[in-house]
């Protein structure tokens, strides 16, 4: 069985409770259907 980390599929940022700090390693990668995240790896 493979487990999924469900927050990686959230359409909106998930913030730490009572803060504006994102949970874990939140990185925006899609905006208006276009990929906006660029990796530093080739």
Buried (B, 14 or more C-beta within 10 A) or exposed (E): EEEEEEEEEEEEEEEEEEEEEEEEEBEEEEEEEEEEEEEEEE
